[in-house]
Amino acid sequence: MTDSEINLAIAKIEYPNLEWFGADHLAVTWNNGCRTECDYLQWADIGPIIERERIELVTFGWDAWLATRNEKARAETPTKAAALCYLKIKGVK
């Protein structure tokens, strides 16, 4: 998945009642005239999800896995690995 596809998929899960589109590497929506951008490959956006879903990051390589499940993901950064892991547990391929 591209960065934009990852961001768009997570945004649609987190905020299903808003209409999202991909722009550059972000997910973007307009809500009440205000533009909202999400970049789930950055700690500010993925961090709360990592904590809520209890995703454990491993610093040996760039692996992430969910503590209570057997889902794993690998990517070039730990935040991207966590984002991909979250999508796996939500059934997004």
N, C-alpha and C positions, 0 to 999 in steps of 0.2 A: 504494500500500500504506500502511496505517496503521503507526504506530510499533510497535504490538504485533505486527502481522503480520510486519514486518521482523525484529524481535527473535526471534520464534518460528521463522521460517524459518531464520535463521542458527544458532540454538541447535540445531535438528534436524540441520543439516549438521555442526556442530562436535562435537556429542555425540549421535550417532544411537542409542546404546543406552539413552538415558534418555527418560522420558516427560515431555514439556514441555506447558505450557499458557500461554495469554496472560493476564496480570493487569495491569490498568492499561496502561502502555506497556511492560511488561517481559515477558520470557520467564521462567517459574518452573518449577522441578522440586523434587521431594523425593527425596533420595538418602540412604539409611541414616538416616532420621529428621531430616536436616538440609535446610533450605530453601536453594536456590540461586537467585539472581536474576541475569539477564543483561540488560544494556542496551547493545546494540551501537551505539547512537547516542552513546555516551560514549567518550572516548579510552581509558579504562582497559580496556574490553572490545574495541573495534574496532582499537585500535592494534597489537596483536600480529598481527592478521589483515592489516592494511595492510602491515606489514613483510614478513610471510611471503609474501603474494601479490604483493608489489612493486607495490602500487597507488600511483599518483602522484596527489597532490592539487594542483590548480591554484587559486591564490588570486584569480585574476581571475574573479569570479562564484563559483559554488559547483559547479564541475565536478570530477569525478574520472574517471580512466581507468586502465586496467591498462597498464603499460609495455610488456608483451610481446604484447598483443592489441589489437584495435580496439574493445573494449567501453568504453562511456562511460555516465555517469549524471549527472544534475543534480538537486540538491535544495536546500532552504533552508539547510542547514548542510553543511560539508565532511565531517563524520562520517557524516551521513545519505547523502550522495552516495557515499562510499566503501562504505557498507553496501549500497546499491543496486547498485553496480558489482560487488561481490563476489557478490551474488545472481544478477546477469546471467551472470557467468562460470560459475556453478554450474548455470545453466539454469532458475532460478526466475524466473517472470514475475509 
